[in-house]
Structures are given as C-alpha cells and as structure tokens.
Amino acid sequence: MSGSVEATAGRLATERSRPTPLTTYQKWLFFFLGVATFFEGYDLFALAQILPNLRADFGLSTAYAGVLVSITSVGNVLAYLIVYRADRWGRRRVLTITIAGYTIFSFLTALAPDVWTFAFLQLCARIFLLGEYAIAMVYAAEEFPADRRGMVIGVIQGCSGLGAIACVAVVPFLLATPLGWRTVYLAGTIPLVIIAIARRSLRETSRFSREAASGEAREVSFTRILRTPYRKRVFQMAAIWALTFVCTQNAVSFWKEFAMAERGFTDGQVGATLAFASLVSLPLLFVTGKMLDVIGRRRAAVLIFTISTISVLGSYTATSPWVISVALAGGVWGSGATLLVLNTFTTELFPTELRSEAFAWSNNLIARSIYLVSPLAVGLAAEEIGWGPAVAATAVFPLIALGMILTTLPETAGKELEETSSL
C-alpha cells in the first residue's frame, strides 16, 4: 500500500515538474512573434553596420555619426504614442499597425536622397519597430504559461539576435551591390510583407479580452498611470532601463567605428568578427530565458549584468583580435540578455489594464529619452579620447542597474501575472 502511495506521489511530482504544454495556437503565436521580433535585431545592427559607409556617402564627421544615431533614436521614444494605446485599442490592432508602419518606412529609407531624409525616415521606422517589439513582449507575457514565460520571452529575444546575425552575414555582400547601403533596407522589408499577411490568424490576448469584456470604461491618457499606485514602480523600471541602454545600445552602435578607426579592421574583418560573436552568443541567448525560469529573475540578472559589463570593457579595450572577438561575443549576448531580464520584469510587474502603458512609459518615454543624449555625448567624447575609452566608460551603468534590480524588484519566476503585478 505504501509503495503504491509513494509511486503515485512520485508520478504527481514528475508531472508537476514538467513544463505546461503549449496549445497549437500558442505554438503558432510563438513562431509569429519570433519572426516579427527578428527585425528589431536586424534594424539595430543595420545602422551600426552601415554607419561608416553612410558617413562617407553623405560626408559626415565622427561627431555627426553620434548626432545621426541620436536623431533616429527619437523614434524609440515616440513609440510611446503607439504602445500605450494597446491598453485601449487592444494588442492585436496595435501589433498590426506597427508591422505595416515599419515595413513602409524601412522601404522608404532605401530611397532617402540625403542624410536628413534618411534620419527622418529611420526615426519613423523606429516608432513602429519599437512599438512592434513592445507589444510582442506583452503578447508573450499574457498568452503563455507562467512556468514557461521566461523561456518564451527568451526565445523571442533570441530571434532578435538571429536578426542581428542575419544582418551581420548579409551586409558585407549588400554593401558591395550597386545600391550599397540602400540594399540593406530593401532586403529587410521583403519578409515583413509575408508577416503582415500572416497576422490575419492573430487573436487578441485572452487577458485583454477578459478585461474588455468586463465592461469597465478604461481611461487612456498621458498621465493616467502616474495617478495609480504603480507610479513608483514605473520610475524604478525606467531608471533600470536607462542605465542599461546607455551602455549596451552604444556598445552595439559604435563597435564598427571603434574596430575600423582604432584597431585597423576592414569591412570584411568586422563582418567576420561580428558573425563569430553572434554565432557564439545566439545559442546562449536562446537558453537564457529558460535560466530565468529555473534560477529566477534576480539570480539570472546578477550573472547577466556582470558578464555584460566585463564584455563591453573587453570589446573596447583589448588589442588582440581573438580577445576582442570573445569579449564581443559576451557583449552581443549581454545586450540581448539584459533586455530579456528587463522585458520580463516590465511585463510581469504591472496589471493587464496598465501593462502596455507601463512598458511605454518606463521603456520608450523615460528610458529612451535619457538614452537619446548618450550617443551624442559618446560621439563628442570619441573625437577627444577615441571610441574605445568613450564607450568603455559606460560599462559602469549596468552595475548600477543591477544594484537597483536587487534592491527594488521582487522575484517573479513561476508566478501568475495576477500575483507578480500585485503591490
């Protein structure tokens, strides 16, 4: 009798340890969100890859490279105007708008006749791209089981890394075509047309549908969330996002400038090094989300933010090509893994009726507004002290962000959103 009881207990324990299976629709949604997020990585690395060529084509100085990155990054802030509407219009409608908008402006970027038109079109493209990215994360949080949420968000974030690898792999060849850097943006729009058609099978998230069916009128205004008890949490997340961006985003944007100007790399060597770094980091990024589910968000953050800091320092201070390559692999992984941690926390720490708005406020509006001035500051500093010291100095900021995570944010692993969002 006791043996039977023990066997039953063991079987139940085994079943509880197994991840919750995904439905057919969840598997399709998983794929759809991954493909959509692919272009966030592609676009970010596109500008970083073509920046020297763009400067040569339009006759820009080193300082103006920072100005250009800052101007296009304004779109990351203005994405707020789209993302926060998802708490009123619904996740599906907003995701559809962002996919269509990004496709149109990315295509138009390839036709830009001068640097100012390029900057404006990329600014607009970033509005829709970052909106698409944010809503994809909200979808991932709301539509998948609690015990697999970290894994799902991690794989979707990994697809962004896959987009970066694709960009790294094809850009050297695309730059050699008669259209040069313009081909990079033309090539990036083709798969998005397919995604825009496939979105017809996309459903509204179940949590938002239940919220809408409740019949309660939801005010959506610029300051609504600041009049709720979640105001403090918004500012905490915004500070963590901003501190992380100042390091990771600049490290990605300016590495090619550093490698070519201060380490003598050619276009081909840059492409090969980035391809190596991306190929090494991508498998790690795909399993990082699972790590968040297994050891928890806070412990994972310690590992991820520490490695990211060390890697950025190595990427911009080392002289050996092999050391640079290994450090860059850690930096590429870290740039995605830190975002994974913050995406997970941001989507888990707010209720359904405020989730998109909280993401828009903390990520797009506040954090990216603060980040806007950093490429300009780094570009100006680089003219005086070089790209290496200028970017390496930003490596302290992820450590400050980590300190805030450990002192202000609760552990959310394995908990339902209704529990993680409670104050």
C-alpha positions as CSV (number, residue, x, y, z in Angstrom):
1,M,0.0,0.0,0.0
2,S,2.7,2.4,1.0
3,G,4.6,1.6,-2.2
4,S,1.5,2.5,-4.3
5,V,1.2,5.8,-2.4
6,E,4.9,6.6,-3.0
7,A,4.6,5.7,-6.7
8,T,1.5,7.9,-7.0
9,A,3.3,10.8,-5.2
10,G,6.3,10.3,-7.4
11,R,4.2,10.4,-10.6
12,L,2.4,13.6,-9.5
13,A,5.7,15.2,-8.6
14,T,7.1,14.3,-12.0
15,E,4.0,15.8,-13.7
16,R,4.3,19.0,-11.7
17,S,7.9,19.3,-12.8
18,R,7.1,19.1,-16.5
19,P,6.6,22.4,-18.3
20,T,3.0,23.2,-19.2
21,P,2.4,22.1,-22.8
22,L,1.6,24.7,-25.4
23,T,-1.6,24.6,-27.5
24,T,-1.5,24.6,-31.3
25,Y,-2.3,28.3,-31.4
26,Q,0.4,29.1,-28.8
27,K,3.0,27.3,-30.9
28,W,1.9,29.4,-34.0
29,L,1.9,32.6,-31.9
30,F,5.4,31.7,-30.6
31,F,6.7,31.4,-34.2
32,F,4.8,34.6,-35.4
33,L,6.2,36.7,-32.5
34,G,9.7,35.4,-33.1
35,V,9.7,36.3,-36.8
36,A,8.3,39.7,-36.0
37,T,10.9,40.4,-33.4
38,F,13.6,39.2,-35.8
39,F,13.6,42.7,-37.4
40,E,14.4,44.5,-34.2
41,G,17.8,42.9,-34.2
42,Y,18.2,43.3,-37.9
43,D,17.4,47.0,-37.9
44,L,19.6,47.8,-34.9
45,F,22.6,46.1,-36.4
46,A,21.8,47.6,-39.9
47,L,22.6,51.1,-38.8
48,A,25.6,50.0,-36.8
49,Q,27.0,48.1,-39.8
50,I,26.4,50.8,-42.5
51,L,27.4,53.8,-40.3
52,P,30.9,54.3,-41.7
53,N,29.6,53.8,-45.3
54,L,26.8,56.2,-44.6
55,R,29.2,58.8,-43.2
56,A,31.3,58.5,-46.3
57,D,28.3,58.7,-48.7
58,F,26.9,61.8,-47.0
59,G,30.2,63.4,-45.9
60,L,29.6,63.2,-42.1
61,S,32.2,63.7,-39.4
62,T,32.7,61.4,-36.4
63,A,30.7,63.7,-34.2
64,Y,27.8,63.7,-36.6
65,A,27.6,59.9,-36.5
66,G,26.6,60.3,-32.9
67,V,24.1,63.0,-33.9
68,L,22.6,60.7,-36.5
69,V,22.2,57.8,-34.1
70,S,20.6,60.2,-31.6
71,I,18.1,61.6,-34.1
72,T,17.0,58.1,-35.3
73,S,16.7,57.1,-31.7
74,V,14.0,59.7,-31.1
75,G,11.7,57.2,-32.8
76,N,12.3,54.8,-29.9
77,V,10.9,57.5,-27.6
78,L,7.9,58.4,-29.8
79,A,7.0,54.7,-29.9
80,Y,5.2,55.5,-26.7
81,L,2.4,57.1,-28.7
82,I,1.6,53.7,-30.2
83,V,2.5,51.3,-27.4
84,Y,0.3,52.9,-24.7
85,R,-2.7,52.7,-27.0
86,A,-2.7,48.9,-26.8
87,D,-4.4,49.2,-23.4
88,R,-7.3,50.8,-25.1
89,W,-7.3,49.5,-28.7
90,G,-6.1,46.0,-27.9
91,R,-2.8,44.2,-28.5
92,R,-3.8,42.7,-31.9
93,R,-4.8,46.0,-33.5
94,V,-1.6,47.8,-32.4
95,L,0.7,45.0,-33.4
96,T,-0.9,45.0,-36.9
97,I,-0.4,48.8,-37.2
98,T,3.3,48.6,-36.2
99,I,4.2,45.8,-38.6
100,A,2.6,47.7,-41.5
101,G,4.2,51.0,-40.5
102,Y,7.7,49.6,-40.1
103,T,7.6,47.9,-43.5
104,I,6.6,51.1,-45.2
105,F,9.2,53.4,-43.6
106,S,12.0,50.8,-43.9
107,F,11.4,50.6,-47.6
108,L,11.3,54.4,-48.0
109,T,14.6,54.6,-46.1
110,A,16.3,52.9,-49.0
111,L,15.1,55.8,-51.3
112,A,16.4,58.6,-49.0
113,P,18.2,61.3,-51.1
114,D,20.1,62.9,-48.3
115,V,21.1,62.3,-44.6
116,W,18.2,64.4,-43.2
117,T,15.6,62.4,-45.1
118,F,17.4,59.2,-44.0
119,A,17.3,60.3,-40.4
120,F,13.6,61.3,-40.5
121,L,12.5,58.0,-42.2
122,Q,14.5,55.9,-39.8
123,L,13.0,57.9,-36.9
124,C,9.6,57.0,-38.2
125,A,10.6,53.3,-38.8
126,R,11.8,53.1,-35.2
127,I,8.5,54.3,-33.9
128,F,6.8,51.3,-35.4
129,L,9.6,48.9,-34.9
130,L,9.9,49.6,-31.1
131,G,6.1,49.5,-30.9
132,E,6.0,46.1,-32.6
133,Y,8.8,44.9,-30.2
134,A,7.0,46.1,-27.1
135,I,3.6,44.6,-28.0
136,A,5.3,41.3,-28.9
137,M,6.6,41.1,-25.3
138,V,3.2,41.9,-23.9
139,Y,1.7,39.1,-26.1
140,A,4.4,36.7,-24.8
141,A,3.7,37.6,-21.1
142,E,-0.1,37.4,-21.4
143,E,-0.6,34.3,-23.7
144,F,1.9,31.8,-22.3
145,P,2.0,29.7,-19.1
146,A,3.7,31.2,-16.0
147,D,6.3,28.3,-15.8
148,R,7.4,28.9,-19.4
149,R,7.1,32.7,-19.6
150,G,10.8,33.3,-19.2
151,M,11.7,30.7,-21.8
152,V,9.2,32.2,-24.4
153,I,10.4,35.7,-23.9
154,G,13.9,34.5,-24.1
155,V,13.5,32.7,-27.4
156,I,11.6,35.7,-28.8
157,Q,14.5,37.9,-27.7
158,G,16.8,35.3,-29.2
159,C,15.1,35.8,-32.6
160,S,16.1,39.5,-32.3
161,G,19.7,38.1,-32.0
162,L,19.1,35.9,-35.0
163,G,18.1,39.0,-36.9
164,A,21.3,40.6,-35.9
165,I,23.3,37.6,-37.2
166,A,21.4,37.7,-40.5
167,C,22.2,41.4,-40.8
168,V,25.9,40.8,-40.0
169,A,26.1,38.0,-42.5
170,V,24.4,39.7,-45.5
171,V,25.5,43.4,-45.0
172,P,29.1,42.9,-46.4
173,F,27.5,41.5,-49.6
174,L,24.7,44.0,-49.8
175,L,27.2,46.9,-49.4
176,A,29.1,45.6,-52.4
177,T,25.9,45.9,-54.6
178,P,25.4,48.9,-56.9
179,L,22.9,50.4,-54.4
180,G,25.3,49.9,-51.5
181,W,23.7,50.5,-48.0
182,R,20.3,51.1,-49.5
183,T,20.0,47.4,-50.4
184,V,20.2,46.7,-46.6
185,Y,16.8,48.3,-46.1
186,L,15.3,47.0,-49.3
187,A,16.2,43.4,-48.3
188,G,14.7,43.9,-44.8
189,T,11.2,44.7,-46.0
190,I,10.5,41.6,-48.0
191,P,9.8,39.1,-45.2
192,L,7.7,41.7,-43.4
193,V,5.2,41.7,-46.2
194,I,4.6,38.0,-45.5
195,I,4.2,38.6,-41.8
196,A,1.7,41.4,-42.5
197,I,-0.4,38.9,-44.4
198,A,0.0,36.1,-41.7
199,R,-1.2,38.4,-38.9
200,R,-4.8,37.5,-40.1
201,S,-4.6,34.4,-37.9
202,L,-3.6,36.5,-34.9
203,R,-6.0,36.7,-32.0
204,E,-6.4,39.2,-29.2
205,T,-4.8,38.1,-26.0
206,S,-7.1,36.2,-23.6
207,R,-6.3,38.5,-20.7
208,F,-7.1,41.7,-22.6
209,S,-10.3,40.1,-24.0
210,R,-11.4,39.3,-20.4
211,E,-10.6,42.8,-19.3
212,A,-12.5,44.3,-22.2
213,A,-15.5,42.0,-21.6
214,S,-15.8,43.3,-18.1
215,G,-17.4,46.4,-19.5
216,E,-15.4,48.8,-17.4
217,A,-14.5,52.0,-19.2
218,R,-10.7,52.4,-19.3
219,E,-9.3,55.9,-19.4
220,V,-6.2,56.1,-21.5
221,S,-4.4,59.4,-21.1
222,F,-0.9,60.7,-20.9
223,T,-0.7,60.8,-17.1
224,R,-3.1,58.0,-16.1
225,I,-0.5,55.6,-14.8
226,L,1.1,58.4,-12.7
227,R,-2.2,58.7,-10.8
228,T,-2.1,55.0,-9.8
229,P,-0.2,53.2,-7.0
230,Y,2.2,51.9,-9.8
231,R,3.8,55.3,-10.3
232,K,6.9,54.4,-8.2
233,R,7.4,51.1,-10.0
234,V,7.3,52.9,-13.4
235,F,10.1,55.2,-12.4
236,Q,12.1,52.3,-10.9
237,M,11.9,50.3,-14.1
238,A,12.6,53.5,-16.2
239,A,15.8,54.1,-14.3
240,I,17.0,50.5,-14.7
241,W,16.2,50.5,-18.4
242,A,18.0,53.9,-19.0
243,L,21.1,52.8,-17.1
244,T,21.3,49.6,-19.2
245,F,20.7,51.3,-22.5
246,V,23.5,53.9,-22.0
247,C,26.0,51.0,-22.1
248,T,24.5,48.2,-24.2
249,Q,23.0,50.3,-27.1
250,N,26.1,52.5,-27.5
251,A,28.3,49.4,-27.4
252,V,26.4,47.9,-30.3
253,S,26.0,51.1,-32.3
254,F,29.7,52.2,-32.3
255,W,31.7,49.0,-32.2
256,K,32.3,49.0,-36.0
257,E,33.5,52.6,-35.8
258,F,35.9,51.6,-33.0
259,A,37.2,48.5,-34.7
260,M,37.9,50.2,-38.0
261,A,39.3,53.5,-36.6
262,E,41.3,52.2,-33.6
263,R,42.1,48.6,-34.4
264,G,42.5,48.8,-38.2
265,F,39.8,46.3,-39.1
266,T,38.4,46.2,-42.6
267,D,34.8,45.8,-43.6
268,G,35.3,42.1,-44.1
269,Q,37.1,41.6,-40.7
270,V,34.3,43.5,-39.0
271,G,31.7,41.3,-40.6
272,A,33.7,38.1,-39.7
273,T,34.2,39.2,-36.1
274,L,30.5,40.2,-35.7
275,A,29.4,36.9,-37.3
276,F,31.6,34.9,-34.9
277,A,30.4,36.9,-31.9
278,S,26.8,36.5,-32.9
279,L,27.0,32.8,-33.7
280,V,28.6,32.1,-30.3
281,S,26.1,34.2,-28.4
282,L,22.9,33.2,-30.1
283,P,22.6,29.7,-28.7
284,L,23.3,31.1,-25.3
285,L,20.6,33.7,-25.7
286,F,18.0,31.1,-26.7
287,V,18.6,29.2,-23.4
288,T,18.9,32.3,-21.2
289,G,15.1,32.6,-20.9
290,K,15.0,29.0,-19.5
291,M,17.6,30.1,-17.0
292,L,15.3,32.8,-15.8
293,D,12.6,30.2,-15.2
294,V,15.0,27.8,-13.4
295,I,17.1,30.0,-11.1
296,G,14.8,33.1,-11.0
297,R,14.9,36.6,-12.5
298,R,17.1,38.1,-9.8
299,R,19.9,35.5,-9.7
300,A,20.0,35.5,-13.5
301,A,20.3,39.2,-13.5
302,V,23.4,39.0,-11.4
303,L,25.1,36.7,-13.9
304,I,23.9,38.5,-17.0
305,F,24.7,42.1,-16.0
306,T,28.1,41.2,-14.6
307,I,29.2,39.4,-17.7
308,S,27.8,42.2,-19.9
309,T,29.9,44.8,-18.0
310,I,33.1,42.7,-18.4
311,S,32.4,42.0,-22.0
312,V,31.9,45.7,-23.0
313,L,35.1,46.6,-21.3
314,G,37.0,43.9,-23.2
315,S,35.4,44.7,-26.5
316,Y,36.6,48.3,-26.4
317,T,39.9,48.0,-24.6
318,A,41.5,44.7,-25.8
319,T,44.1,44.8,-28.6
320,S,44.2,41.1,-29.6
321,P,41.7,40.3,-32.3
322,W,40.8,37.0,-30.6
323,V,40.3,38.6,-27.2
324,I,38.1,41.3,-28.9
325,S,36.1,38.6,-30.6
326,V,35.5,36.6,-27.4
327,A,34.6,39.8,-25.5
328,L,32.3,40.9,-28.3
329,A,30.5,37.6,-28.2
330,G,29.8,38.2,-24.5
331,G,28.7,41.7,-25.3
332,V,26.3,40.7,-28.0
333,W,24.9,38.1,-25.7
334,G,24.7,40.6,-22.9
335,S,23.0,43.2,-25.0
336,G,20.2,40.7,-25.6
337,A,20.2,39.0,-22.2
338,T,19.9,42.3,-20.3
339,L,16.9,43.2,-22.4
340,L,15.4,39.8,-21.7
341,V,15.6,40.4,-18.0
342,L,14.1,43.8,-18.2
343,N,11.4,42.8,-20.7
344,T,10.4,40.0,-18.4
345,F,10.2,42.2,-15.3
346,T,8.4,45.0,-17.1
347,T,5.6,42.8,-18.4
348,E,5.2,40.9,-15.2
349,L,5.1,43.8,-12.6
350,F,2.0,45.6,-13.9
351,P,-1.7,44.6,-14.2
352,T,-3.3,43.9,-17.6
353,E,-5.1,47.3,-17.8
354,L,-1.7,49.1,-17.3
355,R,0.8,46.7,-18.9
356,S,1.3,48.3,-22.3
357,E,1.2,51.8,-20.8
358,A,3.8,50.8,-18.2
359,F,6.1,49.4,-20.9
360,A,5.6,52.6,-22.9
361,W,6.3,54.9,-20.0
362,S,9.3,53.1,-18.5
363,N,11.0,51.9,-21.7
364,N,10.0,54.2,-24.5
365,L,9.2,57.5,-23.0
366,I,11.6,57.9,-20.0
367,A,14.5,55.5,-20.5
368,R,14.9,56.1,-24.2
369,S,14.6,59.9,-23.7
370,I,17.5,59.7,-21.3
371,Y,19.4,57.4,-23.7
372,L,19.0,59.9,-26.5
373,V,21.7,62.2,-25.3
374,S,24.2,59.4,-24.8
375,P,25.2,58.7,-28.4
376,L,25.8,62.4,-28.9
377,A,27.9,62.5,-25.8
378,V,29.9,59.4,-26.7
379,G,30.4,60.7,-30.3
380,L,31.8,64.0,-28.9
381,A,34.0,62.3,-26.4
382,A,35.3,60.0,-29.1
383,E,36.6,62.9,-31.0
384,E,38.7,63.8,-28.0
385,I,39.7,60.5,-26.4
386,G,38.8,57.9,-29.0
387,W,35.9,55.4,-29.4
388,G,37.4,52.8,-27.0
389,P,37.7,54.9,-23.8
390,A,34.4,56.8,-24.6
391,V,32.3,53.6,-24.8
392,A,34.2,51.7,-22.2
393,A,33.4,54.4,-19.7
394,T,29.7,53.5,-20.0
395,A,30.3,50.0,-18.6
396,V,29.7,51.1,-15.1
397,F,26.0,51.8,-15.7
398,P,24.8,48.1,-15.9
399,L,26.3,47.5,-12.5
400,I,24.2,50.4,-11.1
401,A,21.1,49.0,-12.8
402,L,21.9,45.6,-11.2
403,G,22.0,47.2,-7.8
404,M,18.6,48.6,-8.4
405,I,17.2,45.3,-9.5
406,L,18.4,43.6,-6.4
407,T,17.2,46.3,-4.0
408,T,13.8,47.3,-5.6
409,L,12.3,44.4,-7.6
410,P,10.7,41.2,-6.3
411,E,11.3,37.7,-7.6
412,T,8.6,36.9,-10.2
413,A,9.6,33.5,-11.6
414,G,6.9,30.8,-11.9
415,K,4.1,33.1,-10.7
416,E,0.9,34.1,-12.5
417,L,0.7,37.7,-13.7
418,E,-2.1,38.5,-11.2
419,E,0.4,37.7,-8.4
420,T,3.5,39.3,-9.9
421,S,1.7,42.6,-10.6
422,S,0.3,43.0,-7.1
423,L,1.8,45.7,-4.8
